[in-house]
Amino acid sequence: MTHWFNIAGPCKADTNYMLSPTSRLPNLEQLIAQESYFVIHAPRQTGKTTAMLALAKELTSSERYTAIMVSAEVGAD
């Protein structure tokens, strides 16, 4: 399948050009293992949602965790 640059919404590795979102956040595994809280804070459209979706997928596929993602954004399901 052809890849393209996505400029709106979460990116998908199978269709969009992108860097690994979780490799840019190297300390998250340690924080999660320590049961620590963390905040992802960055300007809009910098990959926060894409990173959290990728992290949730990795955590769930590890079979150690079941990850869910909750949005407090108005109108989000």
C-alpha positions in Angstrom: 0.0 0.0 0.0 1.2 3.5 -0.8 2.3 5.7 2.2 1.5 9.4 2.5 2.0 12.2 5.0 -0.9 12.6 7.4 -1.7 16.2 8.6 -4.9 15.5 10.5 -5.7 13.0 13.2 -3.7 10.0 14.5 -1.1 8.5 12.1 -1.1 4.8 11.2 2.2 3.1 10.5 0.8 1.0 7.7 -0.4 4.0 5.6 1.4 7.1 6.9 5.1 8.1 6.9 6.1 8.4 10.5 8.8 7.7 13.1 8.1 5.2 15.8 6.0 7.2 18.3 7.1 5.1 21.4 10.8 5.4 20.6 10.6 9.1 21.2 9.4 8.4 24.8 12.1 6.1 26.1 11.3 6.3 29.8 7.7 5.3 29.7 8.2 1.6 30.2 10.1 2.3 33.4 7.5 4.7 34.7 4.7 2.2 34.0 6.7 -0.6 35.7 7.1 1.7 38.7 3.3 2.4 38.6 4.2 6.1 38.3 2.0 8.8 36.8 3.1 10.7 33.7 1.8 13.5 31.5 2.2 13.9 27.8 2.2 17.6 27.2 3.0 19.2 23.8 1.6 21.6 21.3 -1.2 20.5 19.0 -0.5 18.1 16.2 2.8 16.9 17.5 1.8 13.2 17.8 0.5 12.9 21.4 -2.6 10.8 20.4 -0.6 8.7 17.9 2.0 8.0 20.7 -0.7 7.0 23.2 -2.5 4.7 20.8 0.8 3.0 19.9 1.7 2.7 23.6 -1.7 1.2 24.4 -1.2 -1.3 21.6 2.3 -2.3 22.8 1.1 -2.6 26.4 -1.9 -4.8 25.5 0.1 -7.0 23.1 2.7 -7.6 25.9 -0.1 -9.5 27.8 1.2 -7.9 31.1 -1.3 -5.0 30.8 -4.7 -4.2 29.4 -4.5 -0.6 28.2 -7.5 1.6 27.6 -7.5 5.2 26.4 -10.0 7.8 27.7 -10.4 11.2 26.2 -11.8 14.2 28.2 -12.0 16.2 25.0 -15.5 17.6 24.3 -17.4 15.5 21.9 -15.0 12.5 22.0 -16.4 9.0 22.3 
